Amino acid sequence: MISRYPEVEPRAMQWDLAPAAIQGKGGGVTRTFENILFEVRDRVGVATFNRPKVLNALNPGTFDDLEQIIHLAEKDDSIRVLVLTGAGEKAFIAGADITEFPNMNPLQARAFGERGQDVFFQLEQLPLPVIACVNGFALGGGCECAMSCDFIYASENARFGMPEVNLGLVPGFGGPQRLLRLVGRAKAKELCMTGEMIDARQALQLGLVAKVFPPDQLVEETMKVAKVLAAKSAGVLRCLKRVIDRGVDVDLKTGCALEAETFGICFAGEDAREGVAAFLEKRKPQFKGTLTS
């Protein structure tokens, strides 16, 4: 949910995206949706939630835009990695837009929650790496969105929380379910029941965040890792994501069996031959992103 904490003013990182039409595949391509700016640079897609006046709060239109970007990233072979971040000076996403709530009845509220869950499941299942670049408040739906990414890089000024309890509500976009899988049952209950906001260092200690950077280095460091991932085998990254995500919900033996099966699939691929040859020849591999010859 959207929450304001005037005593804390985290400064967002700016991607300096100017609205423009799509010019073609590859670097420097920018597209403007109603609520999100989308740019492709060096095989990395950057989606910037662009409602800074309401701290990038999530409304139905934002979910529609994000869904379109997910489909675009999945279909465009030139996009190897997706990065999500927020526009403005305060927030990644401060939560759901509560100005929409007075006009909702209970059935519409349930449908809104299910819509958010559906889009975040699509984001989670996107067959390429997705990085949340959190540059300010990531509260309620913003935290839920970030947790739907493969990992989170945060500015030292970032703040995380599930404050829905303060509105007499529970989170609706899958937050408690993902949170308990990331930080454990007891801490998930504490954060959701108290509505407490935590800073980036606390989130790092809990395992919610992968890395924390100074505000002026967040964008650079995030893009540096995104470019490293973009140079890897897209097919192998897809397999790694599948093995790890499925492993969360199965027993150890089943997970290891899935690994062995996937290892064999990758071993048969052209990228495996290229990777082994490059290692033996002491050169950088040139992956084509395929699993089969």
MARBA-412924 format. One record per residue (C-alpha): residue number from 1; chain; y, x, z. Coordinates in steps of 0.001 Angstrom, whole numbers, plus 500000, padded with zeros to 6 digits. Layout:
BEGIN
<pake><resi>NUM</resi><chain>A</chain><north>Y</north><east>X</east><up>Z</up></pake>
...
***
This chain:
BEGIN
<pake><resi>1</resi><chain>A</chain><north>500000</north><east>500000</east><up>500000</up></pake>
<pake><resi>2</resi><chain>A</chain><north>503545</north><east>501144</east><up>499436</up></pake>
<pake><resi>3</resi><chain>A</chain><north>505016</north><east>502660</east><up>502588</up></pake>
<pake><resi>4</resi><chain>A</chain><north>508264</north><east>504462</east><up>503292</up></pake>
<pake><resi>5</resi><chain>A</chain><north>508686</north><east>507174</east><up>505908</up></pake>
<pake><resi>6</resi><chain>A</chain><north>512400</north><east>508079</east><up>505834</up></pake>
<pake><resi>7</resi><chain>A</chain><north>511931</north><east>510862</east><up>508368</up></pake>
<pake><resi>8</resi><chain>A</chain><north>509760</north><east>512772</east><up>505879</up></pake>
<pake><resi>9</resi><chain>A</chain><north>511121</north><east>513682</east><up>502466</up></pake>
<pake><resi>10</resi><chain>A</chain><north>508468</north><east>515532</east><up>500433</up></pake>
<pake><resi>11</resi><chain>A</chain><north>509849</north><east>516896</east><up>497208</up></pake>
<pake><resi>12</resi><chain>A</chain><north>507897</north><east>516141</east><up>494052</up></pake>
<pake><resi>13</resi><chain>A</chain><north>507222</north><east>518638</east><up>491316</up></pake>
<pake><resi>14</resi><chain>A</chain><north>508701</north><east>517801</east><up>487931</up></pake>
<pake><resi>15</resi><chain>A</chain><north>506741</north><east>518080</east><up>484692</up></pake>
<pake><resi>16</resi><chain>A</chain><north>509901</north><east>517594</east><up>482609</up></pake>
<pake><resi>17</resi><chain>A</chain><north>508311</north><east>515099</east><up>480251</up></pake>
<pake><resi>18</resi><chain>A</chain><north>510642</north><east>513462</east><up>477755</up></pake>
<pake><resi>19</resi><chain>A</chain><north>509597</north><east>510128</east><up>476195</up></pake>
<pake><resi>20</resi><chain>A</chain><north>508495</north><east>510579</east><up>472608</up></pake>
<pake><resi>21</resi><chain>A</chain><north>506015</north><east>509278</east><up>470085</up></pake>
<pake><resi>22</resi><chain>A</chain><north>502638</north><east>510896</east><up>469532</up></pake>
<pake><resi>23</resi><chain>A</chain><north>502965</north><east>513668</east><up>466972</up></pake>
<pake><resi>24</resi><chain>A</chain><north>499285</north><east>514578</east><up>466691</up></pake>
<pake><resi>25</resi><chain>A</chain><north>496519</north><east>516278</east><up>468634</up></pake>
<pake><resi>26</resi><chain>A</chain><north>497013</north><east>519488</east><up>470566</up></pake>
<pake><resi>27</resi><chain>A</chain><north>499726</north><east>520995</east><up>472743</up></pake>
<pake><resi>28</resi><chain>A</chain><north>503163</north><east>519512</east><up>473243</up></pake>
<pake><resi>29</resi><chain>A</chain><north>502250</north><east>515938</east><up>472323</up></pake>
<pake><resi>30</resi><chain>A</chain><north>503958</north><east>513277</east><up>474442</up></pake>
<pake><resi>31</resi><chain>A</chain><north>503410</north><east>509550</east><up>474610</up></pake>
<pake><resi>32</resi><chain>A</chain><north>505238</north><east>507038</east><up>476768</up></pake>
<pake><resi>33</resi><chain>A</chain><north>503471</north><east>504002</east><up>478175</up></pake>
<pake><resi>34</resi><chain>A</chain><north>505383</north><east>501393</east><up>480155</up></pake>
<pake><resi>35</resi><chain>A</chain><north>504599</north><east>502959</east><up>483526</up></pake>
<pake><resi>36</resi><chain>A</chain><north>503039</north><east>506353</east><up>482734</up></pake>
<pake><resi>37</resi><chain>A</chain><north>504096</north><east>509335</east><up>480631</up></pake>
<pake><resi>38</resi><chain>A</chain><north>501253</north><east>511126</east><up>478869</up></pake>
<pake><resi>39</resi><chain>A</chain><north>501362</north><east>514578</east><up>477341</up></pake>
<pake><resi>40</resi><chain>A</chain><north>498705</north><east>516835</east><up>475835</up></pake>
<pake><resi>41</resi><chain>A</chain><north>499270</north><east>520565</east><up>476074</up></pake>
<pake><resi>42</resi><chain>A</chain><north>496735</north><east>523338</east><up>475564</up></pake>
<pake><resi>43</resi><chain>A</chain><north>493842</north><east>520843</east><up>475586</up></pake>
<pake><resi>44</resi><chain>A</chain><north>495010</north><east>519431</east><up>478935</up></pake>
<pake><resi>45</resi><chain>A</chain><north>496165</north><east>515830</east><up>479199</up></pake>
<pake><resi>46</resi><chain>A</chain><north>498889</north><east>515270</east><up>481810</up></pake>
<pake><resi>47</resi><chain>A</chain><north>499455</north><east>511676</east><up>482986</up></pake>
<pake><resi>48</resi><chain>A</chain><north>502603</north><east>511204</east><up>485078</up></pake>
<pake><resi>49</resi><chain>A</chain><north>502991</north><east>507941</east><up>486995</up></pake>
<pake><resi>50</resi><chain>A</chain><north>506558</north><east>507015</east><up>486114</up></pake>
<pake><resi>51</resi><chain>A</chain><north>507990</north><east>504367</east><up>488457</up></pake>
<pake><resi>52</resi><chain>A</chain><north>510061</north><east>506648</east><up>490704</up></pake>
<pake><resi>53</resi><chain>A</chain><north>512373</north><east>503873</east><up>491939</up></pake>
<pake><resi>54</resi><chain>A</chain><north>509387</north><east>502296</east><up>493719</up></pake>
<pake><resi>55</resi><chain>A</chain><north>507709</north><east>505625</east><up>494520</up></pake>
<pake><resi>56</resi><chain>A</chain><north>505328</north><east>505133</east><up>491564</up></pake>
<pake><resi>57</resi><chain>A</chain><north>503733</north><east>502113</east><up>493245</up></pake>
<pake><resi>58</resi><chain>A</chain><north>500754</north><east>500594</east><up>491465</up></pake>
<pake><resi>59</resi><chain>A</chain><north>501163</north><east>497251</east><up>489715</up></pake>
<pake><resi>60</resi><chain>A</chain><north>498924</north><east>495510</east><up>487130</up></pake>
<pake><resi>61</resi><chain>A</chain><north>500802</north><east>497157</east><up>484273</up></pake>
<pake><resi>62</resi><chain>A</chain><north>500173</north><east>500623</east><up>485696</up></pake>
<pake><resi>63</resi><chain>A</chain><north>496452</north><east>499908</east><up>485843</up></pake>
<pake><resi>64</resi><chain>A</chain><north>496591</north><east>498783</east><up>482203</up></pake>
<pake><resi>65</resi><chain>A</chain><north>498353</north><east>502014</east><up>481201</up></pake>
<pake><resi>66</resi><chain>A</chain><north>495939</north><east>504211</east><up>483150</up></pake>
<pake><resi>67</resi><chain>A</chain><north>492975</north><east>502468</east><up>481562</up></pake>
<pake><resi>68</resi><chain>A</chain><north>494393</north><east>503150</east><up>478088</up></pake>
<pake><resi>69</resi><chain>A</chain><north>494875</north><east>506826</east><up>478965</up></pake>
<pake><resi>70</resi><chain>A</chain><north>491303</north><east>507076</east><up>480270</up></pake>
<pake><resi>71</resi><chain>A</chain><north>489988</north><east>505658</east><up>476994</up></pake>
<pake><resi>72</resi><chain>A</chain><north>492250</north><east>507963</east><up>474988</up></pake>
<pake><resi>73</resi><chain>A</chain><north>491075</north><east>511038</east><up>476921</up></pake>
<pake><resi>74</resi><chain>A</chain><north>487445</north><east>510061</east><up>476476</up></pake>
<pake><resi>75</resi><chain>A</chain><north>487727</north><east>509580</east><up>472714</up></pake>
<pake><resi>76</resi><chain>A</chain><north>489993</north><east>512537</east><up>471862</up></pake>
<pake><resi>77</resi><chain>A</chain><north>487891</north><east>515711</east><up>471628</up></pake>
<pake><resi>78</resi><chain>A</chain><north>491020</north><east>517851</east><up>471866</up></pake>
<pake><resi>79</resi><chain>A</chain><north>491498</north><east>516741</east><up>475498</up></pake>
<pake><resi>80</resi><chain>A</chain><north>489205</north><east>518774</east><up>477750</up></pake>
<pake><resi>81</resi><chain>A</chain><north>490853</north><east>518138</east><up>481154</up></pake>
<pake><resi>82</resi><chain>A</chain><north>492994</north><east>515343</east><up>482616</up></pake>
<pake><resi>83</resi><chain>A</chain><north>495680</north><east>515943</east><up>485268</up></pake>
<pake><resi>84</resi><chain>A</chain><north>497347</north><east>513097</east><up>487188</up></pake>
<pake><resi>85</resi><chain>A</chain><north>500698</north><east>513501</east><up>488950</up></pake>
<pake><resi>86</resi><chain>A</chain><north>503796</north><east>511515</east><up>489920</up></pake>
<pake><resi>87</resi><chain>A</chain><north>507401</north><east>511412</east><up>488716</up></pake>
<pake><resi>88</resi><chain>A</chain><north>510446</north><east>511514</east><up>490951</up></pake>
<pake><resi>89</resi><chain>A</chain><north>511255</north><east>513453</east><up>494098</up></pake>
<pake><resi>90</resi><chain>A</chain><north>509113</north><east>511753</east><up>496712</up></pake>
<pake><resi>91</resi><chain>A</chain><north>505712</north><east>510488</east><up>495657</up></pake>
<pake><resi>92</resi><chain>A</chain><north>502495</north><east>510948</east><up>493750</up></pake>
<pake><resi>93</resi><chain>A</chain><north>501791</north><east>507233</east><up>494284</up></pake>
<pake><resi>94</resi><chain>A</chain><north>503016</north><east>505545</east><up>497466</up></pake>
<pake><resi>95</resi><chain>A</chain><north>500473</north><east>502723</east><up>497208</up></pake>
<pake><resi>96</resi><chain>A</chain><north>500257</north><east>499284</east><up>495685</up></pake>
<pake><resi>97</resi><chain>A</chain><north>503526</north><east>497553</east><up>494838</up></pake>
<pake><resi>98</resi><chain>A</chain><north>503849</north><east>495093</east><up>497733</up></pake>
<pake><resi>99</resi><chain>A</chain><north>506681</north><east>493257</east><up>495985</up></pake>
<pake><resi>100</resi><chain>A</chain><north>503871</north><east>491688</east><up>493943</up></pake>
<pake><resi>101</resi><chain>A</chain><north>502080</north><east>490352</east><up>497032</up></pake>
<pake><resi>102</resi><chain>A</chain><north>504195</north><east>487280</east><up>497953</up></pake>
<pake><resi>103</resi><chain>A</chain><north>503281</north><east>485686</east><up>494612</up></pake>
<pake><resi>104</resi><chain>A</chain><north>499532</north><east>486214</east><up>495051</up></pake>
<pake><resi>105</resi><chain>A</chain><north>497014</north><east>483786</east><up>496501</up></pake>
<pake><resi>106</resi><chain>A</chain><north>493756</north><east>485069</east><up>498052</up></pake>
<pake><resi>107</resi><chain>A</chain><north>491811</north><east>484777</east><up>494787</up></pake>
<pake><resi>108</resi><chain>A</chain><north>494505</north><east>486654</east><up>492890</up></pake>
<pake><resi>109</resi><chain>A</chain><north>494569</north><east>489325</east><up>495610</up></pake>
<pake><resi>110</resi><chain>A</chain><north>490822</north><east>489778</east><up>495286</up></pake>
<pake><resi>111</resi><chain>A</chain><north>491156</north><east>490045</east><up>491502</up></pake>
<pake><resi>112</resi><chain>A</chain><north>493903</north><east>492670</east><up>491936</up></pake>
<pake><resi>113</resi><chain>A</chain><north>491642</north><east>494694</east><up>494215</up></pake>
<pake><resi>114</resi><chain>A</chain><north>488739</north><east>494411</east><up>491790</up></pake>
<pake><resi>115</resi><chain>A</chain><north>490979</north><east>495469</east><up>488915</up></pake>
<pake><resi>116</resi><chain>A</chain><north>492052</north><east>498580</east><up>490796</up></pake>
<pake><resi>117</resi><chain>A</chain><north>488452</north><east>499383</east><up>491679</up></pake>
<pake><resi>118</resi><chain>A</chain><north>487368</north><east>498966</east><up>488062</up></pake>
<pake><resi>119</resi><chain>A</chain><north>490030</north><east>501341</east><up>486720</up></pake>
<pake><resi>120</resi><chain>A</chain><north>489342</north><east>503926</east><up>489431</up></pake>
<pake><resi>121</resi><chain>A</chain><north>485612</north><east>503747</east><up>488663</up></pake>
<pake><resi>122</resi><chain>A</chain><north>486460</north><east>504401</east><up>485011</up></pake>
<pake><resi>123</resi><chain>A</chain><north>488576</north><east>507364</east><up>486097</up></pake>
<pake><resi>124</resi><chain>A</chain><north>485799</north><east>508681</east><up>488327</up></pake>
<pake><resi>125</resi><chain>A</chain><north>483219</north><east>508350</east><up>485540</up></pake>
<pake><resi>126</resi><chain>A</chain><north>485364</north><east>509956</east><up>482833</up></pake>
<pake><resi>127</resi><chain>A</chain><north>483114</north><east>512682</east><up>481352</up></pake>
<pake><resi>128</resi><chain>A</chain><north>485651</north><east>515474</east><up>481768</up></pake>
<pake><resi>129</resi><chain>A</chain><north>487326</north><east>517135</east><up>484759</up></pake>
<pake><resi>130</resi><chain>A</chain><north>490133</north><east>515136</east><up>486376</up></pake>
<pake><resi>131</resi><chain>A</chain><north>492558</north><east>516860</east><up>488774</up></pake>
<pake><resi>132</resi><chain>A</chain><north>494969</north><east>515024</east><up>491066</up></pake>
<pake><resi>133</resi><chain>A</chain><north>498182</north><east>517067</east><up>491355</up></pake>
<pake><resi>134</resi><chain>A</chain><north>499702</north><east>515485</east><up>494471</up></pake>
<pake><resi>135</resi><chain>A</chain><north>503388</north><east>516221</east><up>494849</up></pake>
<pake><resi>136</resi><chain>A</chain><north>504482</north><east>513844</east><up>497626</up></pake>
<pake><resi>137</resi><chain>A</chain><north>503248</north><east>510656</east><up>499243</up></pake>
<pake><resi>138</resi><chain>A</chain><north>499682</north><east>509651</east><up>498334</up></pake>
<pake><resi>139</resi><chain>A</chain><north>499314</north><east>506563</east><up>500468</up></pake>
<pake><resi>140</resi><chain>A</chain><north>497022</north><east>503551</east><up>500165</up></pake>
<pake><resi>141</resi><chain>A</chain><north>496330</north><east>503082</east><up>496472</up></pake>
<pake><resi>142</resi><chain>A</chain><north>497787</north><east>506532</east><up>495788</up></pake>
<pake><resi>143</resi><chain>A</chain><north>495261</north><east>508164</east><up>498084</up></pake>
<pake><resi>144</resi><chain>A</chain><north>492551</north><east>505983</east><up>496531</up></pake>
<pake><resi>145</resi><chain>A</chain><north>493574</north><east>507134</east><up>493057</up></pake>
<pake><resi>146</resi><chain>A</chain><north>493573</north><east>510791</east><up>494093</up></pake>
<pake><resi>147</resi><chain>A</chain><north>490117</north><east>510441</east><up>495663</up></pake>
<pake><resi>148</resi><chain>A</chain><north>488819</north><east>509033</east><up>492362</up></pake>
<pake><resi>149</resi><chain>A</chain><north>489620</north><east>512379</east><up>490718</up></pake>
<pake><resi>150</resi><chain>A</chain><north>487198</north><east>515308</east><up>490792</up></pake>
<pake><resi>151</resi><chain>A</chain><north>489398</north><east>517269</east><up>493173</up></pake>
<pake><resi>152</resi><chain>A</chain><north>492901</north><east>517286</east><up>494599</up></pake>
<pake><resi>153</resi><chain>A</chain><north>495512</north><east>520043</east><up>494524</up></pake>
<pake><resi>154</resi><chain>A</chain><north>498450</north><east>519302</east><up>496806</up></pake>
<pake><resi>155</resi><chain>A</chain><north>501925</north><east>520548</east><up>497513</up></pake>
<pake><resi>156</resi><chain>A</chain><north>502650</north><east>521650</east><up>501070</up></pake>
<pake><resi>157</resi><chain>A</chain><north>504950</north><east>518605</east><up>501167</up></pake>
<pake><resi>158</resi><chain>A</chain><north>502203</north><east>516131</east><up>500252</up></pake>
<pake><resi>159</resi><chain>A</chain><north>501281</north><east>513350</east><up>502673</up></pake>
<pake><resi>160</resi><chain>A</chain><north>498075</north><east>511296</east><up>502672</up></pake>
<pake><resi>161</resi><chain>A</chain><north>497164</north><east>508075</east><up>504429</up></pake>
<pake><resi>162</resi><chain>A</chain><north>495654</north><east>504591</east><up>504358</up></pake>
<pake><resi>163</resi><chain>A</chain><north>498399</north><east>502489</east><up>505999</up></pake>
<pake><resi>164</resi><chain>A</chain><north>497177</north><east>499022</east><up>504898</up></pake>
<pake><resi>165</resi><chain>A</chain><north>496282</north><east>498135</east><up>508487</up></pake>
<pake><resi>166</resi><chain>A</chain><north>500026</north><east>498110</east><up>509252</up></pake>
<pake><resi>167</resi><chain>A</chain><north>500393</north><east>495235</east><up>506765</up></pake>
<pake><resi>168</resi><chain>A</chain><north>497522</north><east>493273</east><up>508298</up></pake>
<pake><resi>169</resi><chain>A</chain><north>495258</north><east>494223</east><up>505393</up></pake>
<pake><resi>170</resi><chain>A</chain><north>492326</north><east>496473</east><up>504531</up></pake>
<pake><resi>171</resi><chain>A</chain><north>492426</north><east>498874</east><up>501569</up></pake>
<pake><resi>172</resi><chain>A</chain><north>491280</north><east>497170</east><up>498387</up></pake>
<pake><resi>173</resi><chain>A</chain><north>490737</north><east>499880</east><up>495779</up></pake>
<pake><resi>174</resi><chain>A</chain><north>487724</north><east>501669</east><up>497280</up></pake>
<pake><resi>175</resi><chain>A</chain><north>489549</north><east>503928</east><up>499729</up></pake>
<pake><resi>176</resi><chain>A</chain><north>487351</north><east>503588</east><up>502832</up></pake>
<pake><resi>177</resi><chain>A</chain><north>484168</north><east>504044</east><up>500770</up></pake>
<pake><resi>178</resi><chain>A</chain><north>485353</north><east>507263</east><up>499115</up></pake>
<pake><resi>179</resi><chain>A</chain><north>487059</north><east>508522</east><up>502263</up></pake>
<pake><resi>180</resi><chain>A</chain><north>483909</north><east>508310</east><up>504386</up></pake>
<pake><resi>181</resi><chain>A</chain><north>482013</north><east>510275</east><up>501723</up></pake>
<pake><resi>182</resi><chain>A</chain><north>484669</north><east>512994</east><up>501773</up></pake>
<pake><resi>183</resi><chain>A</chain><north>485597</north><east>513334</east><up>505449</up></pake>
<pake><resi>184</resi><chain>A</chain><north>482799</north><east>511543</east><up>507324</up></pake>
<pake><resi>185</resi><chain>A</chain><north>482473</north><east>508147</east><up>508957</up></pake>
<pake><resi>186</resi><chain>A</chain><north>484364</north><east>508784</east><up>512193</up></pake>
<pake><resi>187</resi><chain>A</chain><north>487430</north><east>510377</east><up>510600</up></pake>
<pake><resi>188</resi><chain>A</chain><north>487515</north><east>507740</east><up>507870</up></pake>
<pake><resi>189</resi><chain>A</chain><north>487531</north><east>505022</east><up>510527</up></pake>
<pake><resi>190</resi><chain>A</chain><north>490270</north><east>506785</east><up>512478</up></pake>
<pake><resi>191</resi><chain>A</chain><north>492536</north><east>507195</east><up>509451</up></pake>
<pake><resi>192</resi><chain>A</chain><north>492026</north><east>503617</east><up>508249</up></pake>
<pake><resi>193</resi><chain>A</chain><north>492253</north><east>501991</east><up>511686</up></pake>
<pake><resi>194</resi><chain>A</chain><north>495350</north><east>503865</east><up>512862</up></pake>
<pake><resi>195</resi><chain>A</chain><north>497130</north><east>503991</east><up>509500</up></pake>
<pake><resi>196</resi><chain>A</chain><north>497982</north><east>507581</east><up>510433</up></pake>
<pake><resi>197</resi><chain>A</chain><north>499581</north><east>509800</east><up>507813</up></pake>
<pake><resi>198</resi><chain>A</chain><north>498355</north><east>513398</east><up>507541</up></pake>
<pake><resi>199</resi><chain>A</chain><north>499923</north><east>516398</east><up>505859</up></pake>
<pake><resi>200</resi><chain>A</chain><north>498418</north><east>518594</east><up>503168</up></pake>
<pake><resi>201</resi><chain>A</chain><north>497092</north><east>521241</east><up>505561</up></pake>
<pake><resi>202</resi><chain>A</chain><north>495287</north><east>518618</east><up>507638</up></pake>
<pake><resi>203</resi><chain>A</chain><north>493870</north><east>517119</east><up>504439</up></pake>
<pake><resi>204</resi><chain>A</chain><north>492669</north><east>520582</east><up>503417</up></pake>
<pake><resi>205</resi><chain>A</chain><north>490921</north><east>521089</east><up>506762</up></pake>
<pake><resi>206</resi><chain>A</chain><north>489188</north><east>517721</east><up>506406</up></pake>
<pake><resi>207</resi><chain>A</chain><north>487930</north><east>518512</east><up>502905</up></pake>
<pake><resi>208</resi><chain>A</chain><north>490040</north><east>515800</east><up>501301</up></pake>
<pake><resi>209</resi><chain>A</chain><north>492111</north><east>518377</east><up>499405</up></pake>
<pake><resi>210</resi><chain>A</chain><north>490707</north><east>521407</east><up>497558</up></pake>
<pake><resi>211</resi><chain>A</chain><north>493802</north><east>523652</east><up>497627</up></pake>
<pake><resi>212</resi><chain>A</chain><north>497386</north><east>523571</east><up>498893</up></pake>
<pake><resi>213</resi><chain>A</chain><north>500293</north><east>525348</east><up>497179</up></pake>
<pake><resi>214</resi><chain>A</chain><north>504013</north><east>525824</east><up>497858</up></pake>
<pake><resi>215</resi><chain>A</chain><north>506001</north><east>523088</east><up>496095</up></pake>
<pake><resi>216</resi><chain>A</chain><north>507367</north><east>525420</east><up>493441</up></pake>
<pake><resi>217</resi><chain>A</chain><north>503871</north><east>526670</east><up>492547</up></pake>
<pake><resi>218</resi><chain>A</chain><north>501906</north><east>523415</east><up>492462</up></pake>
<pake><resi>219</resi><chain>A</chain><north>502369</north><east>522611</east><up>488773</up></pake>
<pake><resi>220</resi><chain>A</chain><north>501806</north><east>526178</east><up>487612</up></pake>
<pake><resi>221</resi><chain>A</chain><north>498643</north><east>526639</east><up>489687</up></pake>
<pake><resi>222</resi><chain>A</chain><north>497241</north><east>523250</east><up>488700</up></pake>
<pake><resi>223</resi><chain>A</chain><north>497780</north><east>523935</east><up>485012</up></pake>
<pake><resi>224</resi><chain>A</chain><north>496301</north><east>527417</east><up>485391</up></pake>
<pake><resi>225</resi><chain>A</chain><north>493027</north><east>525953</east><up>486688</up></pake>
<pake><resi>226</resi><chain>A</chain><north>493108</north><east>523133</east><up>484127</up></pake>
<pake><resi>227</resi><chain>A</chain><north>493358</north><east>525683</east><up>481303</up></pake>
<pake><resi>228</resi><chain>A</chain><north>490440</north><east>527651</east><up>482764</up></pake>
<pake><resi>229</resi><chain>A</chain><north>488351</north><east>524471</east><up>482759</up></pake>
<pake><resi>230</resi><chain>A</chain><north>489470</north><east>523617</east><up>479227</up></pake>
<pake><resi>231</resi><chain>A</chain><north>487962</north><east>526906</east><up>478041</up></pake>
<pake><resi>232</resi><chain>A</chain><north>484545</north><east>526103</east><up>479533</up></pake>
<pake><resi>233</resi><chain>A</chain><north>481792</north><east>524203</east><up>477731</up></pake>
<pake><resi>234</resi><chain>A</chain><north>482817</north><east>520538</east><up>477783</up></pake>
<pake><resi>235</resi><chain>A</chain><north>479179</north><east>519486</east><up>477624</up></pake>
<pake><resi>236</resi><chain>A</chain><north>478183</north><east>521619</east><up>480592</up></pake>
<pake><resi>237</resi><chain>A</chain><north>481156</north><east>520406</east><up>482656</up></pake>
<pake><resi>238</resi><chain>A</chain><north>480074</north><east>516858</east><up>481892</up></pake>
<pake><resi>239</resi><chain>A</chain><north>476566</north><east>517681</east><up>483118</up></pake>
<pake><resi>240</resi><chain>A</chain><north>477871</north><east>519348</east><up>486274</up></pake>
<pake><resi>241</resi><chain>A</chain><north>480001</north><east>516334</east><up>487091</up></pake>
<pake><resi>242</resi><chain>A</chain><north>477047</north><east>514006</east><up>486572</up></pake>
<pake><resi>243</resi><chain>A</chain><north>474668</north><east>516087</east><up>488698</up></pake>
<pake><resi>244</resi><chain>A</chain><north>477088</north><east>516385</east><up>491625</up></pake>
<pake><resi>245</resi><chain>A</chain><north>478269</north><east>512762</east><up>491552</up></pake>
<pake><resi>246</resi><chain>A</chain><north>474738</north><east>511394</east><up>491351</up></pake>
<pake><resi>247</resi><chain>A</chain><north>473552</north><east>513811</east><up>494002</up></pake>
<pake><resi>248</resi><chain>A</chain><north>475817</north><east>512197</east><up>496582</up></pake>
<pake><resi>249</resi><chain>A</chain><north>473768</north><east>509000</east><up>496565</up></pake>
<pake><resi>250</resi><chain>A</chain><north>470210</north><east>510356</east><up>496302</up></pake>
<pake><resi>251</resi><chain>A</chain><north>467917</north><east>512388</east><up>498530</up></pake>
<pake><resi>252</resi><chain>A</chain><north>467758</north><east>516185</east><up>498192</up></pake>
<pake><resi>253</resi><chain>A</chain><north>464491</north><east>516248</east><up>496250</up></pake>
<pake><resi>254</resi><chain>A</chain><north>465718</north><east>513698</east><up>493711</up></pake>
<pake><resi>255</resi><chain>A</chain><north>468987</north><east>515586</east><up>493309</up></pake>
<pake><resi>256</resi><chain>A</chain><north>467180</north><east>518885</east><up>492724</up></pake>
<pake><resi>257</resi><chain>A</chain><north>464907</north><east>517217</east><up>490160</up></pake>
<pake><resi>258</resi><chain>A</chain><north>468014</north><east>515984</east><up>488332</up></pake>
<pake><resi>259</resi><chain>A</chain><north>469383</north><east>519531</east><up>488394</up></pake>
<pake><resi>260</resi><chain>A</chain><north>466203</north><east>520990</east><up>486891</up></pake>
<pake><resi>261</resi><chain>A</chain><north>466184</north><east>518368</east><up>484144</up></pake>
<pake><resi>262</resi><chain>A</chain><north>469844</north><east>519011</east><up>483355</up></pake>
<pake><resi>263</resi><chain>A</chain><north>469312</north><east>522784</east><up>483397</up></pake>
<pake><resi>264</resi><chain>A</chain><north>466684</north><east>522353</east><up>480702</up></pake>
<pake><resi>265</resi><chain>A</chain><north>468975</north><east>520161</east><up>478613</up></pake>
<pake><resi>266</resi><chain>A</chain><north>471785</north><east>522714</east><up>478831</up></pake>
<pake><resi>267</resi><chain>A</chain><north>469391</north><east>525595</east><up>478107</up></pake>
<pake><resi>268</resi><chain>A</chain><north>468563</north><east>524051</east><up>474746</up></pake>
<pake><resi>269</resi><chain>A</chain><north>472208</north><east>523904</east><up>473712</up></pake>
<pake><resi>270</resi><chain>A</chain><north>474302</north><east>526089</east><up>471461</up></pake>
<pake><resi>271</resi><chain>A</chain><north>476774</north><east>526809</east><up>474269</up></pake>
<pake><resi>272</resi><chain>A</chain><north>474009</north><east>528270</east><up>476439</up></pake>
<pake><resi>273</resi><chain>A</chain><north>473024</north><east>530643</east><up>473647</up></pake>
<pake><resi>274</resi><chain>A</chain><north>476652</north><east>531615</east><up>473150</up></pake>
<pake><resi>275</resi><chain>A</chain><north>477235</north><east>532113</east><up>476884</up></pake>
<pake><resi>276</resi><chain>A</chain><north>474166</north><east>534330</east><up>477339</up></pake>
<pake><resi>277</resi><chain>A</chain><north>474966</north><east>536337</east><up>474211</up></pake>
<pake><resi>278</resi><chain>A</chain><north>478584</north><east>536845</east><up>475311</up></pake>
<pake><resi>279</resi><chain>A</chain><north>477436</north><east>538050</east><up>478721</up></pake>
<pake><resi>280</resi><chain>A</chain><north>475016</north><east>540572</east><up>477233</up></pake>
<pake><resi>281</resi><chain>A</chain><north>477583</north><east>541716</east><up>474657</up></pake>
<pake><resi>282</resi><chain>A</chain><north>480309</north><east>541983</east><up>477326</up></pake>
<pake><resi>283</resi><chain>A</chain><north>482756</north><east>539629</east><up>475597</up></pake>
<pake><resi>284</resi><chain>A</chain><north>484350</north><east>536264</east><up>476327</up></pake>
<pake><resi>285</resi><chain>A</chain><north>482258</north><east>533281</east><up>475198</up></pake>
<pake><resi>286</resi><chain>A</chain><north>483576</north><east>530889</east><up>472571</up></pake>
<pake><resi>287</resi><chain>A</chain><north>482168</north><east>527552</east><up>473600</up></pake>
<pake><resi>288</resi><chain>A</chain><north>482073</north><east>524612</east><up>471197</up></pake>
<pake><resi>289</resi><chain>A</chain><north>481477</north><east>522066</east><up>473930</up></pake>
<pake><resi>290</resi><chain>A</chain><north>478128</north><east>520795</east><up>472660</up></pake>
<pake><resi>291</resi><chain>A</chain><north>474766</north><east>520601</east><up>474403</up></pake>
<pake><resi>292</resi><chain>A</chain><north>472609</north><east>520571</east><up>471264</up></pake>
<pake><resi>293</resi><chain>A</chain><north>472515</north><east>522772</east><up>468181</up></pake>
***
